[in-house]
Amino acid sequence: MTARQLVAGLLAATLLTGCAQSVDPIERLGKKAAQKVRRPQEPGAQTYRRWGLSAPLAPAPAPDHPPFPVRTGHRALPPVVDRVATHDKVVFLTYDVTYDGGYYGAEKDPRFTDMVRELRLPVSVFVTDSEVGPGYAHVARLRSVGATVQNGTLGATSLRGLPYAGQRAGICGGRDRLRARFGRRPYFLRPPAGAYDRTTLRAAADCGVTAVVLWRASMRADGLSYRGRAHRLHRGDIVLAHPGNPDGDSLTTLTARLLRRVQAQGFTVGRLEDYL
């Protein structure tokens, strides 16, 4: 063997050894084993216990019907809904932002944003503009982690009984403020305290509202209720999570309790805007 042949042989052996050592250790387990190791865990699988759940929140199925068509004029009045007609075992979580604490009293429970992000929790937040003030920063953070922001009117005054001009100013004003702040026009309306009349529906239609959203059940510190009575969830229920007393449970604690009840009754949480 010549010196040139000996050098070539040593170089080839070195390259082969290097290639063998560069093989991914996971791939050495075999193709099926490698796929199993690399398969991503389902969303929330590592965080659900952190938020007081005993199991991950199941993802919502694709809606079993298309959402209502968006209305652009006032030929038809928007529907008033507290429940969505669906065969899916889903409920919908909604939160109000108001001066007295609303969904978490602005800075009182900043962990709620982390909860929404880590659990990928689909929630709808209804904002009463003139009553929020610094809470807008928290609304913006919620929106950045997937929450949808809808109209709670401009001001917390009850709409029912007001003249058309006043109601229209409150509804369209809230819509315009939210569009200016977030770059997107809200199309659902929740009137303050859920109070409305036919004039509200006329004004809402003229402001481009596609649905007036109330709630079928309210989750407070003392449990889930409907019209003052204990409530068991049903398909399509729209739930209002309300912390109530500012010195009571935080919104995070309240929501965790609600999610445990949702899971215990065989439901999961859907995005309202996907169904309505």
Secondary structure as GFF3:
##gff-version 3
##sequence-region A 1 276
A	DSSP	alpha_helix	3	21	.	.	.	ID=ss1
A	DSSP	three_ten_helix	27	29	.	.	.	ID=ss2
A	DSSP	alpha_helix	31	38	.	.	.	ID=ss3
A	DSSP	three_ten_helix	48	51	.	.	.	ID=ss4
A	DSSP	beta_strand	80	81	.	.	.	ID=ss5
A	DSSP	beta_strand	90	97	.	.	.	ID=ss6
A	DSSP	three_ten_helix	106	108	.	.	.	ID=ss7
A	DSSP	alpha_helix	111	119	.	.	.	ID=ss8
A	DSSP	beta_strand	123	127	.	.	.	ID=ss9
A	DSSP	three_ten_helix	129	131	.	.	.	ID=ss10
A	DSSP	three_ten_helix	133	135	.	.	.	ID=ss11
A	DSSP	alpha_helix	136	144	.	.	.	ID=ss12
A	DSSP	beta_strand	148	151	.	.	.	ID=ss13
A	DSSP	alpha_helix	164	182	.	.	.	ID=ss14
A	DSSP	beta_strand	188	189	.	.	.	ID=ss15
A	DSSP	three_ten_helix	192	194	.	.	.	ID=ss16
A	DSSP	alpha_helix	198	206	.	.	.	ID=ss17
A	DSSP	beta_strand	211	213	.	.	.	ID=ss18
A	DSSP	beta_strand	217	220	.	.	.	ID=ss19
A	DSSP	beta_strand	223	226	.	.	.	ID=ss20
A	DSSP	beta_strand	229	230	.	.	.	ID=ss21
A	DSSP	beta_strand	238	241	.	.	.	ID=ss22
A	DSSP	alpha_helix	251	264	.	.	.	ID=ss23
A	DSSP	beta_strand	268	269	.	.	.	ID=ss24
A	DSSP	alpha_helix	272	275	.	.	.	ID=ss25
###
